[in-house]
Amino acid sequence: MSTGIIVAIVVVVVVLVAIAVIVRLAIRRRHLRERFGPEYERAVEAGDSRTAAERDLRDREQRHDDLDLKPLPSTARQQYAQEWNSVQEHFVDRPQEAVGEADQLVTRLMKERGYPTEGYEQQVKDLSVEHGRTLEHYRAAHEVNARAGGQQTTTEELRGAMVHYRALFDDLLTNGDRPGQQHA
């Protein structure tokens, strides 16, 4: 074989490898965007680079896969729904305390589903894998709840926190199911 043919073959192989790498990265990126929803963009914006953010998201997926998550039996779902109704009733007379109760109820629900509940930042990361579409609700509710202890919140902010907690609560209560999605 002549040198020209060998060089041409090497160039073709390099181009094919480069195309394969680009396609693989695009597929992986699309998977992360679909899996994490808005959390993907948030992670990219907060990270040092897109690559670092995507690595973090893949690490979250791995940790999530190692968790022993379980769906709730219907009796437990009904009990939690009743408890949520009770918390909402408390809001009328004690809005600040009701927001704290909502936070505790969401945390208990997370724990029963199998999520670790030590530390807010880790909770957010663990929830982001299956509940990325409702995670902003949790962040907003948590922020209001943190300020509520110092009487730095309005009743309207507390009402908003309840709405935000409810979004994640419902997602966790229904095991994160969305139409057309199946869980093993």
CORTAGI-V739368 format. One record per residue. N is the residue number from 0. RES is the residue in one small letter. PHI is phi as a letter, one per 30 degrees, with the letter a starting at -180 (* if undefined). OMEGA is omega in whole degrees, 0 to 359 (none if undefined). D_LAST is the distance of its C-alpha to the last C-alpha in Angstrom with 2 decimals. Layout:
# CORTAGI-V739368
n=(N N)
res=(RES RES)
phi=(PHI PHI)
omega=(OMEGA OMEGA)
d_last=(D_LAST D_LAST)
This chain:
# CORTAGI-V739368
n=(0 1 2 3 4 5 6 7 8 9 10 11 12 13 14 15 16 17 18 19 20 21 22 23 24 25 26 27 28 29 30 31 32 33 34 35 36 37 38 39 40 41 42 43 44 45 46 47 48 49 50 51 52 53 54 55 56 57 58 59 60 61 62 63 64 65 66 67 68 69 70 71 72 73 74 75 76 77 78 79 80 81 82 83 84 85 86 87 88 89 90 91 92 93 94 95 96 97 98 99 100 101 102 103 104 105 106 107 108 109 110 111 112 113 114 115 116 117 118 119 120 121 122 123 124 125 126 127 128 129 130 131 132 133 134 135 136 137 138 139 140 141 142 143 144 145 146 147 148 149 150 151 152 153 154 155 156 157 158 159 160 161 162 163 164 165 166 167 168 169 170 171 172 173 174 175 176 177 178 179 180 181 182 183)
res=(m s t g i i v a i v v v v v v l v a i a v i v r l a i r r r h l r e r f g p e y e r a v e a g d s r t a a e r d l r d r e q r h d d l d l k p l p s t a r q q y a q e w n s v q e h f v d r p q e a v g e a d q l v t r l m k e r g y p t e g y e q q v k d l s v e h g r t l e h y r a a h e v n a r a g g q q t t t e e l r g a m v h y r a l f d d l l t n g d r p g q q h a)
phi=(* d d d d d d d d d d d d d d d d d d d d d d d d d d d d d e d d d d c h d d d d d d d d d d d a d d d d d d d d d d d e d d d d d d c d b d d d d d d d d d d d d d d e d d d d d d e c b d d d d d d d d d d d d d d d e d d d j d d b d i e d d e d d d d d d c b d d c d d d d e d d d d d d d d d d c h c b c d d d d d d d d d d d d d d e d d d d c i i d b e i c c c d)
omega=(181 180 180 180 179 179 180 179 179 179 179 180 179 179 179 178 179 178 179 179 180 179 180 178 179 179 180 180 179 178 181 179 180 184 187 180 183 180 178 181 179 180 180 180 182 185 178 180 177 180 180 179 180 176 178 180 176 176 177 178 181 179 180 179 180 179 177 182 182 176 178 172 184 179 178 177 180 179 178 179 177 178 178 179 178 178 179 178 179 184 183 184 185 186 182 179 180 178 176 177 179 178 179 180 177 179 177 179 176 182 180 177 178 178 172 184 178 174 183 184 178 176 180 181 181 180 187 185 181 187 182 182 178 185 178 176 180 179 182 180 180 181 179 180 179 179 184 180 181 179 183 183 175 177 179 177 178 177 177 178 178 178 180 177 182 181 179 179 180 180 178 183 180 178 178 181 172 180 178 182 179 175 179 none)
d_last=(55.25 56.83 55.75 54.97 52.46 50.78 50.57 49.15 46.46 45.59 45.43 43.16 40.81 40.78 40.10 37.23 35.69 36.17 34.54 31.53 31.20 31.56 28.97 26.47 27.23 26.91 23.47 22.33 24.04 22.47 18.93 19.93 21.58 18.67 16.21 18.82 20.82 24.12 23.39 23.99 27.54 28.17 27.35 29.56 32.36 32.24 32.00 34.91 33.69 30.88 30.20 30.07 27.80 25.35 25.53 24.80 21.74 20.44 21.28 19.30 16.20 16.92 17.54 14.40 12.36 14.51 13.84 12.20 10.49 9.42 9.45 12.96 14.28 16.44 19.58 18.84 18.12 21.43 23.24 22.28 23.33 26.60 27.16 26.73 29.32 31.61 31.36 32.25 35.19 36.44 36.57 39.62 41.78 40.21 38.30 38.26 37.00 34.35 32.93 32.83 31.12 28.50 27.88 27.62 25.25 22.88 23.18 22.50 19.38 18.18 19.10 17.39 14.04 14.81 16.71 20.11 22.86 25.92 27.56 27.04 26.92 24.09 22.18 22.71 21.52 18.31 17.61 18.65 15.56 13.32 16.30 19.05 20.20 21.16 22.34 25.93 26.02 25.25 27.91 30.44 29.93 30.17 33.35 34.98 34.04 35.59 38.76 38.87 40.03 43.22 43.96 43.56 41.46 42.44 41.07 39.72 37.81 36.42 35.42 33.65 31.80 30.58 29.33 27.56 25.98 24.88 22.97 20.79 20.72 19.39 16.67 15.60 16.20 13.94 11.12 12.17 11.20 13.76 14.93 13.29 10.15 6.69 3.75 0.00)
